[in-house]
Every structure is written in C-alpha cells, then in structure tokens.
Amino acid sequence: MMRPLRLVPDGTAIKFMRGRFAGLITSAVLSLASVVLFFYPGLNYGVDFKGGAIVEIRLPAPADLAAMRSAFDGLGLGEVQLQQFGAAEDVLVRLGQQAQGETARKSIQGMLVEKFPGSEIRRLEIVGARVSDELFRNGLLATGLALAAVLAYIWLRFDWQFGVGVVGTLLLDVTKTVGFLAVTRLQFDLNAVAAILLLIGYSVTDKVVVYDRIRENLRKFKTMALRELIDLSINQTLGRTVATSLTVLLSILPLAIIGGEAIRGFALIIIFGIVVGTSSSIFIASPILLFLGQRRLRPALAGASSQSPTPVPTR
C-alpha cells in the first residue's frame, strides 16, 4: 500500500570525480581562511578556557538589564557582560576571571536573593585561571589523540592511502569548524571540544562507509579504472549517506532552535560539521584517494581507461 520514501533514486550515476579539483581547491582555500581567522579575530573563548564566571538567570518579570548590571558591578567581581536570550525573563551574565571561587559563588547567590527575589539560578559556573589553562591543554590533547587513533584505525583496516585520505580530510574539516566558530563568535568551551570530537567520529564513520565500498569494488571489478570505480562506489552508498546525515540533522535541529544558551552552540557546531563532513567524504576524501592510489591500487591501469561494467547498485 505504501511505497518507501527514497531520498536518492536507484541507479544514480553521478560523475563526482569530475569536480575533484574544484572540491580540493575550495576546501584548501576555506581551511587557510579558517587558520587566519583563528589568529585574527580569534576564537571567543568561554569560561572553561579563559576563566571567569557565567550565570544563567530566570527572573520572575522581564529583565531590567541596567539594574542587573549595577547590582553585579557592586559585587566587585570584575568586568560584567549581560545578554538577554530566549524569553524576556532570561539573562546570561558573564564575569571576568575569578580568583575567589566559592566566595564569588556565595556573593552572587546572596545578591540575587536580596535584590531580585523570586529569580531562579539555572546555571552558575566559576572557573579559575589555573583550571582554565589545564582544561584548554586537555581539550587540545583530546583532539590530537582522537586524530591519532583515527589514523591508526584506518591504517590497520585499509591501505595507507586510505589512512592519509581520512586524516587529511579530518584536518580540513576541523579547521573549517574552527573558522565557523571564529566567524559566528560562538563560545569555544568544553561543549565545543565535545562537539568537535563527536564530529570527528561521525566524519570517520561516513568516510569508512564509502572507503569500505571502494575496497569491495576493487576486488570485484579488477579491470575498472579507479576514477570510475570511485564514482560507482559513491553512488552506491549515496542513499545511505544522505539518509544518515538527514536523520542526525533532524534530531539535532530542535536543540539549535529551542535549546538553552548552554546547548545551542553545541547543536549549531554539530549541524555545521555534519554538512561539512558529509560533503568532504565525496569531494575531498575520495579525490585524495584517487590521486594517491591511481598508480598503487590500479597499477596495471594507470594512465589508461577501461570499459567498466554496469553492476546493479546496492545500498
């Protein structure tokens, strides 16, 4: 009675490798621009990495930002930044680096009870300078270890050309994500690091699906030119790739729309990373494999074209 919805028609034969040069050049330009943006204007480091305090408050009535700024200034806790988000009663307060720790926490709680009765503290985080430096180093270390683990996994499972293709593409994906953070001024904190690590795992999974089909087809079609074989493999896995990406996007989109301040940045990074990671599997990782494997994976056909069979696509 009901026919299943197909996001990608059966039997697609798109020549993706025709755009390999455009894909690689565009990716390289965007990644170089992202590196520049990392240094200027730089990232908007959150409390986790630069120290300070962040307070998310729900007031019983629409917020009077001038009165709140005056109240926080009176605490003597350094520079105060107020931001209204969501409803008119929701306010996010950022304070400068704190050395007082628990004393600052008690001062903030006491002031809110006294001057803004009925207010609800939905989030209160205080991070000292020493702790923020340690968190920053650990965040970079975690990202580096994740990339190293990916390289080792791909190297053991596939030939070295596949490993170089995956890790090279991941580096380009991560740099673009950093550029996205610099342009949008989203906070770079532990949530952002968690999002980047999640994107590394998602991107690797997506690329392994394509690479696994390429490896299968290398054994199945021994006389097919590598360029044609890669196009065939991408078309065979295109339905699964699109369906998986769309499923994740639909599940994370509500968090970006109605999520709180603490989770919205995380969701936006994930959405951006899914788009970049999915497209890079086709237009970056596959062309890198084509260039590296042309004379190694298909040595007998290097520089020559062959008549390719037309197998029934499988998904």
C-alpha positions as a LaTeX table, in Angstrom:
\begin{tabular}{lrrr}
\hline
Residue & $x$ (\AA) & $y$ (\AA) & $z$ (\AA) \\
\hline
Met1 & 0.00 & 0.00 & 0.00 \\
Met2 & 2.69 & 2.48 & 0.97 \\
Arg3 & 5.87 & 2.87 & $-1.05$ \\
Pro4 & 9.06 & 3.63 & 0.92 \\
Leu5 & 10.45 & 7.12 & 0.58 \\
Arg6 & 13.74 & 7.18 & $-1.32$ \\
Leu7 & 15.86 & 10.27 & $-0.83$ \\
Val8 & 18.19 & 9.15 & $-3.63$ \\
Pro9 & 16.83 & 7.31 & $-6.71$ \\
Asp10 & 18.12 & 3.85 & $-7.55$ \\
Gly11 & 20.79 & 3.59 & $-10.19$ \\
Thr12 & 22.32 & 7.08 & $-9.86$ \\
Ala13 & 25.44 & 7.55 & $-11.98$ \\
Ile14 & 26.72 & 10.99 & $-10.97$ \\
Lys15 & 30.29 & 11.71 & $-12.07$ \\
Phe16 & 31.53 & 13.11 & $-8.75$ \\
Met17 & 35.21 & 12.91 & $-9.67$ \\
Arg18 & 34.73 & 15.49 & $-12.41$ \\
Gly19 & 34.61 & 18.06 & $-9.62$ \\
Arg20 & 37.63 & 16.74 & $-7.73$ \\
Phe21 & 39.87 & 19.74 & $-8.45$ \\
Ala22 & 37.17 & 22.27 & $-7.57$ \\
Gly23 & 36.40 & 20.41 & $-4.34$ \\
Leu24 & 40.01 & 20.21 & $-3.20$ \\
Ile25 & 40.81 & 23.83 & $-4.11$ \\
Thr26 & 37.66 & 25.17 & $-2.41$ \\
Ser27 & 38.37 & 23.13 & 0.71 \\
Ala28 & 42.00 & 24.28 & 0.86 \\
Val29 & 41.01 & 27.95 & 0.49 \\
Leu30 & 38.36 & 27.70 & 3.22 \\
Ser31 & 40.76 & 25.90 & 5.57 \\
Leu32 & 43.51 & 28.50 & 5.02 \\
Ala33 & 40.98 & 31.26 & 5.67 \\
Ser34 & 39.93 & 29.45 & 8.86 \\
Val35 & 43.54 & 29.33 & 10.07 \\
Val36 & 43.80 & 33.10 & 9.53 \\
Leu37 & 40.53 & 33.63 & 11.41 \\
Phe38 & 41.88 & 31.52 & 14.29 \\
Phe39 & 44.60 & 34.13 & 14.85 \\
Tyr40 & 42.54 & 37.19 & 13.90 \\
Pro41 & 40.00 & 37.93 & 15.22 \\
Gly42 & 40.50 & 34.65 & 17.12 \\
Leu43 & 38.04 & 32.45 & 18.96 \\
Asn44 & 35.51 & 33.59 & 21.52 \\
Tyr45 & 36.87 & 31.55 & 24.43 \\
Gly46 & 34.32 & 30.60 & 27.05 \\
Val47 & 34.66 & 30.47 & 30.80 \\
Asp48 & 36.14 & 26.97 & 30.59 \\
Phe49 & 39.24 & 28.22 & 28.77 \\
Lys50 & 39.76 & 31.82 & 29.89 \\
Gly51 & 38.43 & 31.61 & 33.42 \\
Gly52 & 35.65 & 33.65 & 34.99 \\
Ala53 & 32.05 & 33.10 & 35.95 \\
Ile54 & 28.87 & 32.54 & 33.99 \\
Val55 & 25.38 & 32.84 & 35.49 \\
Glu56 & 22.15 & 31.92 & 33.70 \\
Ile57 & 19.17 & 33.52 & 35.46 \\
Arg58 & 15.40 & 33.22 & 35.03 \\
Leu59 & 13.67 & 36.29 & 36.53 \\
Pro60 & 10.02 & 36.49 & 37.66 \\
Ala61 & 9.47 & 39.52 & 35.38 \\
Pro62 & 11.07 & 40.96 & 32.22 \\
Ala63 & 14.72 & 41.73 & 32.93 \\
Asp64 & 15.93 & 45.24 & 33.74 \\
Leu65 & 19.45 & 44.96 & 32.36 \\
Ala66 & 20.58 & 48.33 & 33.73 \\
Ala67 & 19.57 & 47.38 & 37.28 \\
Met68 & 21.21 & 43.96 & 36.97 \\
Arg69 & 24.45 & 45.46 & 35.65 \\
Ser70 & 24.55 & 47.87 & 38.59 \\
Ala71 & 23.94 & 45.03 & 41.05 \\
Phe72 & 26.71 & 42.87 & 39.62 \\
Asp73 & 29.12 & 45.82 & 39.43 \\
Gly74 & 28.57 & 46.31 & 43.15 \\
Leu75 & 29.95 & 42.85 & 43.86 \\
Gly76 & 33.42 & 43.85 & 42.63 \\
Leu77 & 33.88 & 40.66 & 40.59 \\
Gly78 & 35.44 & 42.30 & 37.54 \\
Glu79 & 34.07 & 43.03 & 34.07 \\
Val80 & 30.36 & 42.26 & 33.64 \\
Gln81 & 28.64 & 41.28 & 30.38 \\
Leu82 & 24.88 & 40.80 & 30.23 \\
Gln83 & 22.99 & 39.10 & 27.43 \\
Gln84 & 19.27 & 38.55 & 27.05 \\
Phe85 & 18.31 & 35.31 & 25.30 \\
Gly86 & 15.15 & 33.34 & 24.76 \\
Ala87 & 12.33 & 34.84 & 26.82 \\
Ala88 & 12.43 & 38.40 & 28.18 \\
Glu89 & 12.95 & 36.95 & 31.69 \\
Asp90 & 16.13 & 35.03 & 30.76 \\
Val91 & 19.51 & 36.70 & 31.25 \\
Leu92 & 23.04 & 35.38 & 30.80 \\
Val93 & 25.75 & 37.10 & 32.87 \\
Arg94 & 29.48 & 36.70 & 32.21 \\
Leu95 & 32.04 & 37.91 & 34.71 \\
Gly96 & 35.81 & 38.31 & 34.38 \\
Gln97 & 38.39 & 35.89 & 35.70 \\
Gln98 & 37.72 & 34.91 & 39.29 \\
Ala99 & 40.24 & 34.02 & 41.98 \\
Gln100 & 37.69 & 33.94 & 44.78 \\
Gly101 & 35.98 & 30.68 & 43.89 \\
Glu102 & 33.35 & 29.73 & 46.44 \\
Thr103 & 33.26 & 33.27 & 47.86 \\
Ala104 & 32.19 & 34.63 & 44.47 \\
Arg105 & 29.52 & 31.96 & 44.20 \\
Lys106 & 28.02 & 32.91 & 47.58 \\
Ser107 & 28.17 & 36.63 & 46.74 \\
Ile108 & 26.25 & 36.12 & 43.50 \\
Gln109 & 23.62 & 33.92 & 45.13 \\
Gly110 & 23.16 & 36.32 & 48.04 \\
Met111 & 22.82 & 39.37 & 45.77 \\
Leu112 & 20.18 & 37.70 & 43.62 \\
Val113 & 18.13 & 36.63 & 46.64 \\
Glu114 & 18.31 & 40.16 & 48.08 \\
Lys115 & 17.79 & 42.36 & 45.00 \\
Phe116 & 15.91 & 40.05 & 42.64 \\
Pro117 & 13.67 & 37.89 & 44.84 \\
Gly118 & 11.96 & 35.07 & 43.03 \\
Ser119 & 14.75 & 34.72 & 40.50 \\
Glu120 & 15.97 & 31.24 & 39.60 \\
Ile121 & 19.65 & 30.46 & 39.05 \\
Arg122 & 19.56 & 27.94 & 36.24 \\
Arg123 & 23.32 & 27.75 & 35.80 \\
Leu124 & 26.28 & 29.04 & 37.80 \\
Glu125 & 29.83 & 28.15 & 36.81 \\
Ile126 & 33.06 & 29.60 & 38.16 \\
Val127 & 36.43 & 28.60 & 36.70 \\
Gly128 & 39.78 & 29.94 & 37.88 \\
Ala129 & 42.68 & 30.83 & 35.58 \\
Arg130 & 44.75 & 27.80 & 36.58 \\
Val131 & 41.89 & 25.40 & 35.94 \\
Ser132 & 41.05 & 27.05 & 32.59 \\
Asp133 & 44.63 & 26.63 & 31.34 \\
Glu134 & 44.55 & 22.95 & 32.27 \\
Leu135 & 41.18 & 22.45 & 30.56 \\
Phe136 & 42.49 & 24.12 & 27.39 \\
Arg137 & 45.56 & 21.88 & 27.25 \\
Asn138 & 43.48 & 18.78 & 27.91 \\
Gly139 & 40.99 & 19.77 & 25.22 \\
Leu140 & 43.75 & 20.12 & 22.61 \\
Leu141 & 45.30 & 16.85 & 23.78 \\
Ala142 & 41.97 & 15.04 & 23.46 \\
Thr143 & 41.54 & 16.31 & 19.89 \\
Gly144 & 45.09 & 15.30 & 18.95 \\
Leu145 & 44.69 & 11.83 & 20.45 \\
Ala146 & 41.40 & 11.36 & 18.60 \\
Leu147 & 43.08 & 12.15 & 15.27 \\
Ala148 & 45.97 & 9.80 & 16.08 \\
Ala149 & 43.57 & 6.99 & 16.99 \\
Val150 & 41.68 & 7.51 & 13.74 \\
Leu151 & 44.91 & 7.32 & 11.74 \\
Ala152 & 45.93 & 4.08 & 13.48 \\
Tyr153 & 42.48 & 2.51 & 12.95 \\
Ile154 & 42.27 & 3.37 & 9.26 \\
Trp155 & 45.90 & 2.37 & 8.66 \\
Leu156 & 45.28 & $-1.08$ & 10.15 \\
Arg157 & 41.94 & $-1.63$ & 8.43 \\
Phe158 & 42.81 & $-0.26$ & 4.97 \\
Asp159 & 45.89 & 0.53 & 2.90 \\
Trp160 & 47.92 & 3.59 & 3.87 \\
Gln161 & 46.38 & 5.64 & 1.05 \\
Phe162 & 43.01 & 5.36 & 2.78 \\
Gly163 & 44.50 & 6.43 & 6.11 \\
Val164 & 46.11 & 9.52 & 4.63 \\
Gly165 & 42.84 & 10.39 & 2.86 \\
Val166 & 40.76 & 10.16 & 6.04 \\
Val167 & 43.16 & 12.02 & 8.34 \\
Gly168 & 43.89 & 14.72 & 5.75 \\
Thr169 & 40.17 & 15.27 & 5.24 \\
Leu170 & 39.53 & 15.34 & 9.00 \\
Leu171 & 42.15 & 18.06 & 9.44 \\
Leu172 & 40.41 & 20.12 & 6.77 \\
Asp173 & 37.02 & 19.51 & 8.42 \\
Val174 & 38.29 & 20.53 & 11.86 \\
Thr175 & 39.94 & 23.72 & 10.57 \\
Lys176 & 36.70 & 24.72 & 8.81 \\
Thr177 & 34.81 & 24.15 & 12.07 \\
Val178 & 37.28 & 26.41 & 13.87 \\
Gly179 & 36.70 & 29.04 & 11.17 \\
Phe180 & 32.95 & 28.68 & 11.67 \\
Leu181 & 33.41 & 29.34 & 15.40 \\
Ala182 & 35.54 & 32.40 & 14.68 \\
Val183 & 33.02 & 33.88 & 12.23 \\
Thr184 & 29.88 & 33.21 & 14.28 \\
Arg185 & 31.56 & 34.14 & 17.60 \\
Leu186 & 30.07 & 31.08 & 19.26 \\
Gln187 & 31.81 & 30.28 & 22.53 \\
Phe188 & 34.72 & 27.90 & 22.30 \\
Asp189 & 34.45 & 25.89 & 25.51 \\
Leu190 & 34.35 & 22.26 & 26.59 \\
Asn191 & 31.00 & 21.84 & 24.82 \\
Ala192 & 32.63 & 22.97 & 21.58 \\
Val193 & 35.50 & 20.50 & 22.10 \\
Ala194 & 32.96 & 17.72 & 22.72 \\
Ala195 & 31.15 & 18.71 & 19.51 \\
Ile196 & 34.40 & 18.61 & 17.50 \\
Leu197 & 35.28 & 15.17 & 18.90 \\
Leu198 & 31.78 & 13.96 & 18.05 \\
Leu199 & 32.17 & 15.32 & 14.52 \\
Ile200 & 35.49 & 13.50 & 14.12 \\
Gly201 & 33.76 & 10.23 & 14.98 \\
Tyr202 & 30.81 & 10.94 & 12.68 \\
Ser203 & 33.02 & 12.04 & 9.80 \\
Val204 & 35.22 & 8.95 & 10.11 \\
Thr205 & 32.18 & 6.67 & 10.09 \\
Asp206 & 30.83 & 8.34 & 6.95 \\
Lys207 & 34.18 & 8.03 & 5.16 \\
Val208 & 34.67 & 4.41 & 6.22 \\
Val209 & 31.32 & 3.55 & 4.60 \\
Val210 & 32.50 & 4.99 & 1.27 \\
Tyr211 & 36.02 & 3.56 & 1.57 \\
Asp212 & 34.70 & 0.13 & 2.50 \\
Arg213 & 32.59 & 0.04 & $-0.66$ \\
Ile214 & 35.59 & 1.19 & $-2.71$ \\
Arg215 & 37.67 & $-1.64$ & $-1.25$ \\
Glu216 & 34.95 & $-4.17$ & $-2.04$ \\
Asn217 & 34.69 & $-2.92$ & $-5.61$ \\
Leu218 & 38.47 & $-3.02$ & $-6.05$ \\
Arg219 & 38.25 & $-6.78$ & $-5.53$ \\
Lys220 & 35.05 & $-7.18$ & $-7.54$ \\
Phe221 & 35.88 & $-5.15$ & $-10.64$ \\
Lys222 & 39.55 & $-5.77$ & $-11.31$ \\
Thr223 & 39.56 & $-4.11$ & $-14.74$ \\
Met224 & 37.65 & $-0.94$ & $-13.88$ \\
Ala225 & 39.60 & 2.32 & $-13.82$ \\
Leu226 & 39.96 & 3.79 & $-10.32$ \\
Arg227 & 38.17 & 7.03 & $-11.17$ \\
Glu228 & 35.12 & 5.16 & $-12.48$ \\
Leu229 & 35.23 & 2.76 & $-9.55$ \\
Ile230 & 35.20 & 5.60 & $-7.00$ \\
Asp231 & 32.24 & 7.24 & $-8.75$ \\
Leu232 & 30.40 & 3.91 & $-8.71$ \\
Ser233 & 31.13 & 3.37 & $-5.01$ \\
Ile234 & 29.93 & 6.85 & $-4.03$ \\
Asn235 & 26.70 & 6.40 & $-5.98$ \\
Gln236 & 26.11 & 3.01 & $-4.34$ \\
Thr237 & 26.44 & 4.49 & $-0.84$ \\
Leu238 & 24.82 & 7.85 & $-1.60$ \\
Gly239 & 21.37 & 6.85 & $-0.32$ \\
Arg240 & 22.75 & 5.67 & 3.00 \\
Thr241 & 24.95 & 8.76 & 3.36 \\
Val242 & 22.09 & 11.19 & 2.72 \\
Ala243 & 19.64 & 9.29 & 4.94 \\
Thr244 & 22.09 & 9.12 & 7.86 \\
Ser245 & 23.01 & 12.80 & 7.62 \\
Leu246 & 19.38 & 13.89 & 7.37 \\
Thr247 & 18.41 & 11.74 & 10.36 \\
Val248 & 21.10 & 13.30 & 12.54 \\
Leu249 & 20.21 & 16.81 & 11.34 \\
Leu250 & 16.53 & 16.35 & 12.16 \\
Ser251 & 17.38 & 15.07 & 15.64 \\
Ile252 & 19.79 & 17.93 & 16.46 \\
Leu253 & 17.84 & 20.79 & 14.82 \\
Pro254 & 15.34 & 21.24 & 17.71 \\
Leu255 & 18.27 & 21.74 & 20.11 \\
Ala256 & 19.56 & 24.57 & 17.93 \\
Ile257 & 16.12 & 26.21 & 17.73 \\
Ile258 & 14.71 & 25.88 & 21.24 \\
Gly259 & 17.72 & 24.72 & 23.25 \\
Gly260 & 19.13 & 26.87 & 26.02 \\
Glu261 & 22.24 & 29.01 & 25.71 \\
Ala262 & 24.43 & 26.20 & 27.04 \\
Ile263 & 23.37 & 23.70 & 24.35 \\
Arg264 & 22.61 & 25.93 & 21.33 \\
Gly265 & 26.26 & 26.43 & 20.40 \\
Phe266 & 26.89 & 22.70 & 20.65 \\
Ala267 & 23.96 & 21.97 & 18.33 \\
Leu268 & 25.00 & 24.59 & 15.74 \\
Ile269 & 28.54 & 23.18 & 15.60 \\
Ile270 & 27.14 & 19.68 & 15.07 \\
Ile271 & 24.87 & 20.88 & 12.25 \\
Phe272 & 27.74 & 22.67 & 10.51 \\
Gly273 & 30.03 & 19.69 & 10.99 \\
Ile274 & 27.52 & 17.21 & 9.54 \\
Val275 & 27.19 & 19.28 & 6.36 \\
Val276 & 30.97 & 19.67 & 6.05 \\
Gly277 & 31.75 & 16.06 & 7.00 \\
Thr278 & 29.21 & 14.57 & 4.58 \\
Ser279 & 30.33 & 16.70 & 1.63 \\
Ser280 & 34.02 & 16.09 & 2.37 \\
Ser281 & 33.52 & 12.31 & 2.14 \\
Ile282 & 32.57 & 12.79 & $-1.50$ \\
Phe283 & 34.54 & 15.81 & $-2.68$ \\
Ile284 & 37.69 & 15.64 & $-0.52$ \\
Ala285 & 38.41 & 12.14 & 0.83 \\
Ser286 & 37.58 & 10.39 & $-2.43$ \\
Pro287 & 39.69 & 12.68 & $-4.68$ \\
Ile288 & 42.65 & 12.34 & $-2.26$ \\
Leu289 & 42.34 & 8.56 & $-2.56$ \\
Leu290 & 42.16 & 8.87 & $-6.35$ \\
Phe291 & 45.39 & 10.88 & $-6.53$ \\
Leu292 & 47.28 & 8.71 & $-4.03$ \\
Gly293 & 46.02 & 5.35 & $-5.30$ \\
Gln294 & 46.00 & 5.88 & $-9.05$ \\
Arg295 & 49.33 & 4.06 & $-9.53$ \\
Arg296 & 49.18 & 1.84 & $-6.45$ \\
Leu297 & 45.65 & 0.48 & $-6.24$ \\
Arg298 & 45.34 & 0.13 & $-10.03$ \\
Pro299 & 48.95 & $-0.10$ & $-11.26$ \\
Ala300 & 48.07 & $-2.02$ & $-14.42$ \\
Leu301 & 45.50 & 0.60 & $-15.44$ \\
Ala302 & 47.44 & 3.75 & $-14.51$ \\
Gly303 & 47.16 & 6.22 & $-17.33$ \\
Ala304 & 44.68 & 4.03 & $-19.24$ \\
Ser305 & 40.91 & 3.81 & $-19.29$ \\
Ser306 & 38.90 & 0.63 & $-19.41$ \\
Gln307 & 35.40 & $-0.46$ & $-20.24$ \\
Ser308 & 33.52 & $-0.63$ & $-16.96$ \\
Pro309 & 30.64 & $-2.99$ & $-16.24$ \\
Thr310 & 27.33 & $-1.69$ & $-15.01$ \\
Pro311 & 26.52 & $-3.64$ & $-11.84$ \\
Val312 & 23.25 & $-3.34$ & $-10.02$ \\
Pro313 & 23.74 & $-0.65$ & $-7.31$ \\
Thr314 & 23.48 & $-1.91$ & $-3.77$ \\
Arg315 & 22.89 & 0.12 & $-0.62$ \\
\hline
\end{tabular}
